Amino acid sequence: MKIIVTGGAGFIGSCLISKLNAEGITDILVVDELGTGEKWKNLVGKSFADYIEKKDFLDLLEANRLGVSFDRIIHMGAASSTTETDASFLIENNYRYSMRLCAWALSKKIPFLYASSAATYGDGSLGYSDSDEVSLTLRPLNMYGYSKQLFDLWLIRNKLSAKVTGFKFFNVFGPNEYHKEYMMSLVCKVFDAVKRGESMKLFKSYNPAYADGEQKRDFIYVKDAVAMVYYFVTHPAKRGIFNIGSGTARSWNNLATALFSALNMKPDIQYIEMPLALRDKYQYFTEADLSKVRKAGCRYAVTPLEEAVKDYAAYLQGKNYL
């Protein structure tokens, strides 16, 4: 199987390549933008056929200059910062780029799989169903979520959502996210400080329905997320836009307690003020509706949060990679 993985040096993309390698798939073209950071380390030890920089990739592809045919295109690449304020940048990277790549894949009848985001659900007031009918009504809270929503809408409105496979990733955490700086998961951000004996800092709640630290998220371990994606890679007839999550909301307090437990330490949690810029864009509850995923035949049982955090802690001890 010949596969293109965009964003292949990124967090989820590199873990997906690890999963593909474990399944014996190495004929992979990796597309990314390595820059001057340490994202390149996510590719060390991976088996793939070639690497192309993102800025060159689309032109080469559309000009048919890559010289081979492909069996799958997995588009994980995106500008993923939820605090990015350059709307033009996000439109170009997350919407226009995806449109061009998808249009090319469809013209060649190559299965196209791509990363959407649970950020499209906004404040959650419209629920977390991944049906096209609900997707048409969603109102994201930030520009990142809106850029992802625009591509979902383009597919749905042009009756293309049944011809591709999209993934609305919820709160994914795990190895290979070390390069993401302030966009790392909380476990990754605070691990070294907590290990040194510092308290774990969580945002206070500004919603009377939630106590401090009881804001809830659908946390999913990256190993589980890529296993679910792999199901769809190997079942290309299963198409549509799907939630990728655990299906169970857990609190930030639960996450914090799981980390202290993994380190055999007594919980020490401090609640701090949330930055003003985030207060009107903050999701207090997310929980993936997995009924559509299950109906598609993916019945993968995700790792319980406590077990996942313990497994991740073993990677974090030495900043090891998947």
SERO-4910 file (N, C-alpha, C, O; in steps of 0.05 Angstrom, whole numbers):
BEGIN
 pado doro    nc1    nc2    nc3   cac1   cac2   cac3    cc1    cc2    cc3    oc1    oc2    oc3
  Met    A     17    -24      0      0      0      0     18     25      0     35     28     17
  Lys    A     13     43    -19     28     68    -21     10     90     -9    -12     94    -18
  Ile    A     21    104     11      5    123     26     19    150     28     43    151     34
  Ile    A      4    172     24     14    199     30      3    206     58    -20    203     63
  Val    A     21    215     76     13    225    102     22    254    104     46    258    108
  Thr    A      4    273    102     12    301    107     12    305    137     -3    293    151
  Gly    A     29    324    146     32    327    175     45    303    187     41    298    211
  Gly    A     60    288    172     71    263    181     92    266    202     98    246    216
  Ala    A    103    290    206    123    294    227    109    306    252    122    311    272
  Gly    A     84    311    250     69    323    272     62    302    293     70    279    291
  Phe    A     46    310    312     39    293    335     23    268    326     34    246    328
  Ile    A     -1    272    317    -17    249    310     -7    236    284     -7    212    282
  Gly    A      3    252    266     13    241    241     36    222    245     37    201    232
  Ser    A     56    229    262     79    212    266     71    187    282     82    165    277
  Cys    A     51    189    300     42    165    314     27    147    295     28    123    297
  Leu    A     13    159    275     -1    143    255     20    128    238     16    105    231
  Ile    A     42    141    231     63    127    216     74    104    232     80     83    221
  Ser    A     78    108    258     87     86    275     68     63    274     76     40    273
  Lys    A     42     69    274     22     48    273     23     34    245     21      9    244
  Leu    A     25     49    224     28     38    197     52     20    195     50     -2    184
  Asn    A     75     29    206     99     12    206     95    -14    221    103    -35    212
  Ala    A     81    -12    244     76    -36    260     59    -56    245     60    -80    250
  Glu    A     42    -46    226     25    -63    210     39    -71    184     27    -83    166
  Gly    A     65    -65    181     81    -73    158     79    -54    134     88    -61    112
  Ile    A     69    -30    138     66    -10    117     89     10    119     90     25    139
  Thr    A    106     11     99    129     29     99    131     46     74    147     65     73
  Asp    A    115     40     54    116     55     28     99     81     32     77     84     22
  Ile    A    111    100     47     97    124     56    112    148     47    136    150     50
  Leu    A     97    167     35    108    193     29    100    213     51     76    218     55
  Val    A    119    223     65    114    241     87    116    270     77    135    278     64
  Val    A     95    285     84     95    314     76     92    330    102     75    324    119
  Asp    A    109    350    105    107    367    129    124    392    125    133    397    103
  Glu    A    126    407    146    142    432    146    159    431    171    150    439    192
  Leu    A    184    422    168    200    417    192    211    442    205    213    443    230
  Gly    A    217    462    190    227    487    202    252    483    218    268    466    212
  Thr    A    254    499    239    279    499    255    275    486    282    293    486    299
  Gly    A    251    476    288    245    464    313    254    435    315    270    426    299
  Glu    A    243    420    334    251    393    339    230    373    330    231    350    338
  Lys    A    212    381    313    192    363    303    204    340    287    193    318    286
  Trp    A    227    345    275    241    324    260    245    298    276    247    276    265
  Lys    A    248    302    303    253    278    320    230    258    319    234    234    325
  Asn    A    206    267    312    183    249    310    187    229    287    173    208    287
  Leu    A    204    235    268    208    217    245    231    197    250    234    178    235
  Val    A    248    202    270    270    185    275    260    157    282    243    154    299
  Gly    A    271    137    268    263    109    273    239    100    257    233     76    257
  Lys    A    226    118    243    203    111    226    213    102    199    234    111    189
  Ser    A    198     84    186    204     75    159    185     88    140    161     85    142
  Phe    A    196    102    120    180    115    100    197    118     74    221    117     76
  Ala    A    183    121     52    197    120     26    210    147     19    232    148      7
  Asp    A    197    169     27    207    196     19    194    217     36    174    213     50
  Tyr    A    207    241     36    197    264     50    197    288     31    216    292     16
  Ile    A    175    303     32    173    328     15    162    350     33    144    346     49
  Glu    A    174    374     30    164    397     44    137    406     34    131    404     11
  Lys    A    120    414     53     93    422     47     91    443     25     74    442      7
  Lys    A    110    462     24    108    484      5    112    474    -24    104    487    -43
  Asp    A    125    451    -27    131    440    -54    110    419    -62    107    414    -86
  Phe    A     98    407    -42     82    383    -47     59    386    -66     57    371    -86
  Leu    A     41    405    -61     17    407    -78     23    412   -107     11    400   -125
  Asp    A     42    430   -112     49    436   -140     60    411   -154     53    405   -177
  Leu    A     77    396   -140     88    371   -152     65    351   -156     65    337   -177
  Leu    A     47    348   -137     25    329   -140      7    336   -163      1    319   -180
  Glu    A     -1    361   -164    -20    370   -185     -8    369   -213    -22    367   -233
  Ala    A     19    371   -214     33    370   -240     40    341   -247     54    336   -267
  Asn    A     31    322   -230     37    293   -234     67    288   -237     76    272   -253
  Arg    A     82    301   -219    112    298   -221    123    281   -199    147    279   -195
  Leu    A    105    267   -184    115    250   -163    122    222   -173    136    206   -160
  Gly    A    113    216   -197    121    191   -210    110    165   -201    117    144   -212
  Val    A     92    166   -182     79    141   -173     50    146   -167     41    169   -165
  Ser    A     35    124   -166      7    126   -158      4    120   -128     22    107   -117
  Phe    A    -18    128   -116    -21    124    -87    -47    110    -82    -67    113    -97
  Asp    A    -48     95    -60    -72     81    -52    -88     96    -31   -113     91    -29
  Arg    A    -76    113    -16    -90    129      5    -76    156      7    -52    158      4
  Ile    A    -92    177     13    -81    202     21    -93    208     49   -117    210     52
  Ile    A    -75    210     69    -84    216     96    -74    244    103    -50    248    108
  His    A    -92    263    104    -85    291    107    -88    299    137   -109    308    146
  Met    A    -66    296    151    -65    303    179    -53    331    183    -56    343    205
  Gly    A    -41    342    163    -28    368    165    -47    391    169    -68    392    156
  Ala    A    -40    410    187    -57    434    191    -42    453    209    -23    445    223
  Ala    A    -50    478    208    -42    497    229    -60    492    252    -84    497    250
  Ser    A    -50    482    275    -67    470    296    -69    487    321    -81    478    341
  Ser    A    -59    511    321    -60    527    345    -89    539    349    -99    552    331
  Thr    A   -101    533    372   -128    543    377   -128    572    385   -149    585    387
  Thr    A   -104    584    389   -102    612    396    -92    629    372    -88    653    376
  Glu    A    -88    617    349    -79    632    325   -100    652    318   -123    646    316
  Thr    A    -91    677    313   -109    699    307   -107    708    278   -123    724    269
  Asp    A    -88    697    263    -85    705    234   -105    688    218    -99    666    210
  Ala    A   -129    699    214   -150    685    200   -143    678    172   -149    656    162
  Ser    A   -129    696    158   -121    690    130   -102    667    129   -104    650    111
  Phe    A    -84    665    148    -65    643    149    -80    616    153    -74    596    140
  Leu    A    -99    616    171   -114    592    177   -131    584    153   -134    560    147
  Ile    A   -143    603    140   -160    597    116   -143    584     95   -151    564     82
  Glu    A   -119    595     90   -102    584     69    -92    556     76    -91    539     59
  Asn    A    -84    552    101    -72    527    109    -92    505    115    -88    482    107
  Asn    A   -114    512    127   -133    491    136   -157    487    118   -171    467    119
  Tyr    A   -163    507    102   -186    506     84   -178    503     55   -183    482     42
  Arg    A   -164    523     44   -157    522     16   -138    499      9   -143    485    -11
  Tyr    A   -118    494     25   -100    472     21   -115    445     21   -110    428      4
  Ser    A   -132    442     40   -148    417     42   -166    413     18   -169    391      7
  Met    A   -178    435      9   -195    434    -15   -180    424    -40   -189    407    -54
  Arg    A   -156    436    -44   -140    428    -67   -132    399    -66   -134    385    -86
  Leu    A   -123    390    -43   -114    363    -40   -137    343    -43   -134    322    -56
  Cys    A   -159    350    -31   -183    332    -33   -193    331    -62   -199    309    -71
  Ala    A   -194    353    -75   -203    354   -103   -185    336   -121   -195    322   -138
  Trp    A   -159    337   -116   -141    321   -131   -145    291   -126   -146    275   -144
  Ala    A   -148    285   -100   -152    257    -93   -178    246   -105   -178    224   -116
  Leu    A   -200    261   -104   -225    252   -116   -223    249   -146   -235    231   -157
  Ser    A   -208    267   -159   -205    265   -188   -190    240   -196   -194    230   -218
  Lys    A   -173    230   -178   -157    206   -184   -170    181   -171   -159    159   -173
  Lys    A   -193    185   -158   -207    163   -145   -190    150   -124   -190    125   -121
  Ile    A   -175    166   -109   -159    156    -87   -173    162    -60   -180    185    -56
  Pro    A   -176    142    -43   -189    148    -17   -175    170     -2   -151    170      1
  Phe    A   -191    190      7   -180    213     20   -190    213     49   -214    213     54
  Leu    A   -171    214     68   -178    215     97   -165    240    108   -143    247    100
  Tyr    A   -179    253    126   -168    279    135   -176    284    164   -194    272    175
  Ala    A   -161    303    177   -165    310    204   -183    335    206   -176    356    195
  Ser    A   -206    332    218   -222    355    226   -217    359    256   -195    352    265
  Ser    A   -235    370    271   -230    375    299   -255    378    315   -276    387    305
  Ala    A   -254    370    341   -276    374    359   -280    404    365   -300    412    377
  Ala    A   -260    420    358   -263    449    361   -286    460    345   -296    482    350
  Thr    A   -295    445    325   -318    453    309   -344    454    325   -363    468    317
  Tyr    A   -345    440    348   -369    439    363   -375    463    380   -396    466    392
  Gly    A   -356    482    382   -360    506    397   -366    501    426   -351    485    439
  Asp    A   -386    514    437   -392    511    466   -407    485    473   -414    481    496
  Gly    A   -413    469    452   -426    443    457   -456    445    461   -469    425    466
  Ser    A   -467    469    458   -496    472    463   -513    457    442   -536    451    447
  Leu    A   -500    450    419   -515    436    398   -508    406    399   -515    391    381
  Gly    A   -494    397    420   -488    369    423   -462    362    408   -449    379    397
  Tyr    A   -456    336    409   -431    326    397   -436    304    377   -421    285    375
  Ser    A   -458    306    363   -464    286    342   -448    294    317   -446    317    310
  Asp    A   -436    274    304   -420    279    280   -437    275    254   -426    270    233
  Ser    A   -463    276    257   -480    275    233   -477    300    216   -471    322    227
  Asp    A   -480    298    190   -477    321    173   -498    342    179   -493    366    177
  Glu    A   -522    334    188   -543    353    194   -534    371    218   -539    395    217
  Val    A   -522    359    238   -513    375    261   -489    392    252   -487    415    260
  Ser    A   -471    381    237   -447    396    228   -454    422    214   -440    442    217
  Leu    A   -476    421    199   -484    445    185   -492    468    204   -493    491    195
  Thr    A   -498    462    229   -509    482    248   -488    492    268   -494    510    283
  Leu    A   -464    480    268   -445    485    289   -433    514    288   -431    526    266
  Arg    A   -425    524    311   -414    551    313   -388    549    330   -389    551    355
  Pro    A   -365    546    317   -340    544    332   -334    570    347   -343    591    341
  Leu    A   -318    567    369   -311    589    386   -286    604    378   -281    626    387
  Asn    A   -269    591    362   -244    603    354   -239    600    325   -252    584    312
  Met    A   -219    615    314   -215    615    285   -204    588    276   -209    580    253
  Tyr    A   -188    574    292   -179    548    285   -202    529    280   -204    516    259
  Gly    A   -221    528    299   -244    511    296   -261    519    271   -271    502    258
  Tyr    A   -263    545    266   -278    554    243   -264    546    217   -278    539    198
  Ser    A   -238    547    216   -224    538    191   -228    509    186   -231    501    162
  Lys    A   -230    493    207   -236    464    204   -265    460    195   -272    444    179
  Gln    A   -282    476    208   -311    475    201   -316    482    172   -333    470    159
  Leu    A   -302    502    162   -306    510    134   -301    487    114   -316    484     95
  Phe    A   -280    471    120   -275    449    101   -296    427    104   -305    416     84
  Asp    A   -305    422    129   -327    403    133   -352    412    117   -365    396    104
  Leu    A   -358    438    119   -381    449    106   -379    447     76   -398    441     62
  Trp    A   -355    452     66   -350    451     37   -357    422     27   -369    419      6
  Leu    A   -348    403     42   -353    375     34   -383    369     35   -394    357     16
  Ile    A   -396    376     57   -424    370     61   -442    383     40   -459    371     28
  Arg    A   -437    409     36   -453    425     17   -450    417    -12   -467    421    -28
  Asn    A   -426    405    -18   -421    396    -45   -426    366    -47   -417    353    -67
  Lys    A   -439    354    -27   -446    326    -27   -421    308    -31   -422    288    -45
  Leu    A   -400    316    -17   -375    300    -19   -368    286      7   -349    270      7
  Ser    A   -383    291     28   -376    279     54   -379    249     54   -366    235     70
  Ala    A   -395    238     36   -398    209     34   -377    196     16   -377    172     11
  Lys    A   -359    213      5   -338    204    -13   -310    205      1   -291    196    -11
  Val    A   -309    216     25   -284    219     39   -288    209     68   -310    201     76
  Thr    A   -266    209     83   -268    201    112   -254    222    128   -230    227    126
  Gly    A   -270    235    146   -259    256    163   -259    248    192   -275    231    200
  Phe    A   -241    260    208   -238    252    236   -240    277    254   -222    295    252
  Lys    A   -260    279    270   -262    301    290   -248    292    315   -260    279    333
  Phe    A   -223    299    317   -207    291    340   -214    307    365   -216    331    364
  Phe    A   -219    293    387   -224    307    413   -197    312    426   -178    318    412
  Asn    A   -195    311    452   -170    318    466   -150    296    466   -149    279    484
  Val    A   -133    296    445   -114    275    441    -88    282    457    -79    305    456
  Phe    A    -77    262    471    -52    266    486    -35    242    483    -45    220    478
  Gly    A     -9    245    487      9    222    485     36    229    474     42    252    468
  Pro    A     53    209    470     80    213    460     81    228    433     61    227    418
  Asn    A    103    241    427    108    255    402     96    283    401     96    295    380
  Glu    A     85    293    423     75    320    423     94    340    435     87    363    440
  Tyr    A    119    332    440    138    348    455    145    375    440    152    394    453
  His    A    142    375    414    149    399    398    127    420    398    131    442    388
  Lys    A    104    414    409     80    431    406     80    455    425     61    471    424
  Glu    A    100    457    443    102    480    461     76    485    476     67    466    490
  Tyr    A     65    509    475     41    515    491     16    499    482     -4    500    496
  Met    A     17    486    459     -5    469    450     -3    440    459    -19    424    451
  Met    A     18    434    474     20    407    486     -4    401    504    -16    420    514
  Ser    A     -9    376    509    -29    369    528    -20    377    556      4    382    560
  Leu    A    -38    380    575    -32    388    602    -12    369    615      6    377    629
  Val    A    -17    343    611      1    323    623     30    328    614     48    327    631
  Cys    A     34    333    589     61    338    578     73    364    589     96    365    596
  Lys    A     56    385    591     65    411    600     75    410    629     96    422    635
  Val    A     61    397    646     66    399    675     83    376    686     90    376    709
  Phe    A     88    356    669    101    331    680    126    337    696    128    328    719
  Asp    A    145    351    685    170    356    698    166    372    724    179    366    744
  Ala    A    149    392    723    144    408    747    131    392    769    139    394    792
  Val    A    111    376    762     98    359    782    118    339    794    118    334    818
  Lys    A    134    328    777    154    309    786    174    322    806    184    309    824
  Arg    A    179    348    802    197    363    821    183    370    847    196    380    865
  Gly    A    157    365    848    143    371    873    125    396    872    114    404    892
  Glu    A    123    408    849    106    432    846     77    424    843     71    401    835
  Ser    A     59    442    850     31    436    848     23    437    818     36    449    802
  Met    A      1    423    812    -10    423    785    -31    445    784    -49    447    800
  Lys    A    -28    462    764    -45    486    762    -67    481    741    -62    473    718
  Leu    A    -92    485    750   -115    482    733   -131    508    733   -130    524    752
  Phe    A   -144    514    711   -160    538    709   -184    537    728   -197    516    731
  Lys    A   -190    560    740   -215    563    755   -238    562    736   -235    567    712
  Ser    A   -262    555    746   -286    555    729   -300    582    732   -301    594    753
  Tyr    A   -310    591    709   -326    616    709   -355    610    700   -370    628    692
  Asn    A   -361    585    702   -388    575    696   -399    563    722   -388    543    732
  Pro    A   -421    573    733   -432    563    758   -440    534    758   -443    522    779
  Ala    A   -443    523    734   -451    494    732   -427    476    736   -430    452    739
  Tyr    A   -402    487    737   -378    471    741   -361    482    763   -354    506    763
  Ala    A   -354    465    782   -335    473    803   -307    475    790   -302    465    768
  Asp    A   -289    488    804   -261    490    795   -249    462    789   -250    444    807
  Gly    A   -239    459    766   -226    433    758   -246    412    749   -238    390    740
  Glu    A   -272    418    751   -292    398    742   -302    403    714   -320    390    705
  Gln    A   -290    423    700   -295    425    672   -286    398    659   -266    386    667
  Lys    A   -301    389    639   -297    362    629   -289    361    599   -298    378    583
  Arg    A   -272    342    593   -263    338    566   -264    308    559   -264    291    576
  Asp    A   -266    303    533   -263    276    523   -234    272    517   -225    279    495
  Phe    A   -219    261    536   -190    256    532   -187    229    518   -199    209    526
  Ile    A   -170    228    498   -164    202    484   -134    200    480   -121    218    470
  Tyr    A   -124    177    487    -95    171    484    -89    169    454   -105    157    439
  Val    A    -66    179    446    -59    180    418    -57    151    406    -64    148    382
  Lys    A    -49    132    422    -48    104    411    -76     94    403    -79     80    384
  Asp    A    -96    102    419   -123     95    413   -134    110    389   -147     99    372
  Ala    A   -127    136    387   -136    153    365   -126    142    338   -141    140    319
  Val    A   -100    135    337    -90    125    311    -99     97    305   -101     89    282
  Ala    A   -105     81    326   -117     55    321   -144     57    308   -151     42    290
  Met    A   -160     77    317   -186     82    305   -183     92    276   -199     84    258
  Val    A   -164    110    272   -159    119    244   -151     96    227   -159     94    204
  Tyr    A   -134     79    237   -124     56    221   -147     38    212   -146     27    190
  Tyr    A   -167     36    228   -191     20    220   -202     31    194   -208     16    176
  Phe    A   -204     57    192   -215     69    168   -196     69    145   -204     68    121
  Val    A   -170     69    151   -150     66    129   -153     39    116   -150     37     92
  Thr    A   -159     19    132   -161     -8    121   -190    -16    113   -195    -38    103
  His    A   -209      3    117   -236     -1    108   -245     24     93   -262     39    102
  Pro    A   -234     28     69   -238     52     54   -267     57     45   -275     79     37
  Ala    A   -283     36     46   -312     39     38   -328     52     61   -350     61     56
  Lys    A   -316     54     85   -329     67    108   -323     96    106   -302    105    114
  Arg    A   -342    112     97   -337    140     92   -356    158    107   -377    149    116
  Gly    A   -349    183    110   -364    203    125   -346    217    144   -322    212    144
  Ile    A   -357    234    161   -342    249    181   -348    237    208   -371    236    216
  Phe    A   -327    228    222   -330    213    247   -316    226    271   -294    238    268
  Asn    A   -328    224    294   -315    232    319   -293    212    326   -297    187    323
  Ile    A   -271    222    336   -250    204    347   -245    213    375   -231    233    380
  Gly    A   -256    198    394   -254    204    422   -259    179    438   -262    158    428
  Ser    A   -259    183    465   -264    160    482   -294    154    486   -302    132    492
  Gly    A   -310    175    482   -338    173    486   -347    178    515   -370    176    522
  Thr    A   -327    185    532   -333    191    560   -319    216    569   -294    219    567
  Ala    A   -334    236    579   -322    260    589   -310    256    617   -323    244    634
  Arg    A   -286    266    621   -273    264    647   -264    292    655   -258    309    638
  Ser    A   -262    298    681   -255    324    690   -225    329    690   -209    310    689
  Trp    A   -217    354    690   -189    361    693   -178    351    720   -155    343    722
  Asn    A   -195    351    740   -187    339    766   -181    310    763   -161    300    775
  Asn    A   -197    295    747   -191    267    742   -164    263    729   -149    246    736
  Leu    A   -158    280    709   -133    279    695   -110    284    714    -89    270    713
  Ala    A   -113    305    730    -91    312    749    -86    289    769    -63    282    774
  Thr    A   -108    278    780   -105    256    799    -92    231    786    -76    218    799
  Ala    A    -98    227    760    -86    204    746    -56    208    743    -41    189    746
  Leu    A    -47    233    738    -19    238    736     -4    234    763     17    222    764
  Phe    A    -16    245    784     -3    242    810     -2    212    818     18    203    829
  Ser    A    -23    197    811    -23    169    817     -1    154    801     13    137    812
  Ala    A      3    162    775     23    150    759     51    154    770     69    138    766
  Leu    A     54    177    784     80    184    796     82    176    825    102    182    839
  Asn    A     61    162    835     60    154    863     63    178    882     78    177    902
  Met    A     49    199    875     50    224    891     22    231    900      2    224    888
  Lys    A     21    246    922     -5    256    932    -14    279    916      2    297    910
  Pro    A    -39    280    907    -49    303    891    -45    330    904    -51    333    927
  Asp    A    -34    349    888    -30    376    897    -39    394    875    -23    399    856
  Ile    A    -63    404    876    -75    419    854    -80    448    863    -91    453    884
  Gln    A    -72    467    846    -77    496    851    -95    506    828    -89    501    804
  Tyr    A   -115    521    834   -133    532    814   -126    561    809   -124    578    827
  Ile    A   -121    568    783   -111    594    776   -131    608    757   -148    595    746
  Glu    A   -128    634    755   -145    650    738   -141    642    708   -118    638    700
  Met    A   -163    641    693   -161    636    665   -156    662    650   -168    682    657
  Pro    A   -138    663    631   -133    688    616   -159    699    604   -176    684    594
  Leu    A   -162    725    605   -186    738    595   -192    730    566   -215    727    558
  Ala    A   -171    727    550   -174    722    522   -188    695    517   -199    690    496
  Leu    A   -186    676    537   -198    650    533   -226    647    545   -240    628    537
  Arg    A   -234    665    562   -258    660    578   -283    657    561   -301    642    569
  Asp    A   -285    672    539   -309    670    523   -306    650    500   -324    647    483
  Lys    A   -283    636    500   -278    616    479   -273    588    491   -264    570    477
  Tyr    A   -279    585    517   -272    561    531   -294    540    530   -317    546    535
  Gln    A   -286    515    524   -305    493    524   -306    480    552   -286    471    562
  Tyr    A   -329    480    565   -332    469    592   -338    439    591   -335    426    612
  Phe    A   -347    429    569   -354    401    567   -351    391    538   -362    404    520
  Thr    A   -338    369    535   -337    356    508   -340    326    513   -328    315    532
  Glu    A   -355    313    496   -357    284    497   -366    273    470   -387    280    460
  Ala    A   -349    258    458   -354    248    431   -377    228    431   -378    209    446
  Asp    A   -396    233    413   -417    214    407   -405    194    387   -399    201    364
  Leu    A   -402    169    396   -388    149    379   -407    130    365   -399    110    353
  Ser    A   -433    137    365   -452    119    352   -447    115    322   -451     93    312
  Lys    A   -439    136    309   -433    134    280   -408    117    275   -408    102    256
  Val    A   -388    121    292   -364    105    289   -370     75    293   -360     58    278
  Arg    A   -386     70    314   -393     42    320   -409     30    297   -406      7    290
  Lys    A   -428     45    286   -444     36    264   -427     29    240   -434     12    224
  Ala    A   -405     44    237   -386     38    215   -370     13    219   -355      5    201
  Gly    A   -372      1    243   -358    -24    248   -333    -21    265   -320    -41    271
  Cys    A   -326      4    272   -302      8    289   -311      6    318   -322     24    329
  Arg    A   -304    -17    331   -312    -21    358   -288    -23    377   -288    -36    397
  Tyr    A   -268     -9    369   -243     -8    385   -248      2    413   -261     23    417
  Ala    A   -238    -12    433   -242     -5    461   -218     13    470   -196      3    471
  Val    A   -224     38    477   -202     56    484   -191     50    512   -205     38    528
  Thr    A   -166     59    516   -153     55    542   -165     74    563   -168     97    557
  Pro    A   -173     64    587   -183     81    608   -163    103    614   -139     99    612
  Leu    A   -173    127    622   -156    150    626   -132    144    645   -110    152    639
  Glu    A   -138    132    667   -117    127    687    -94    109    675    -71    114    680
  Glu    A   -102     89    660    -82     71    648    -66     86    626    -42     82    623
  Ala    A    -80    103    611    -67    117    589    -47    137    601    -24    139    590
  Val    A    -54    151    622    -36    171    634    -11    156    646     11    166    644
  Lys    A    -16    133    658      7    117    669     26    108    647     50    109    650
  Asp    A     14    100    624     31     91    601     47    115    591     70    112    584
  Tyr    A     33    138    588     46    162    578     69    171    596     90    180    587
  Ala    A     64    169    622     84    178    641    111    163    637    132    174    641
  Ala    A    109    138    629    133    122    624    148    134    600    173    133    600
  Tyr    A    134    144    580    148    158    558    160    184    567    182    191    560
  Leu    A    145    199    583    153    226    592    178    225    610    193    244    611
  Gln    A    182    203    624    205    201    642    231    206    627    249    219    637
  Gly    A    233    197    602    257    201    586    252    216    560    269    216    542
  Lys    A    228    229    558    220    242    533    224    223    509    236    230    489
  Asn    A    214    198    512    215    178    491    193    182    471    172    194    477
  Tyr    A    198    171    447    180    175    425    166    148    417    176    127    423
  Leu    A    143    151    406    128    128    396    137    121    368    128    102    355
***
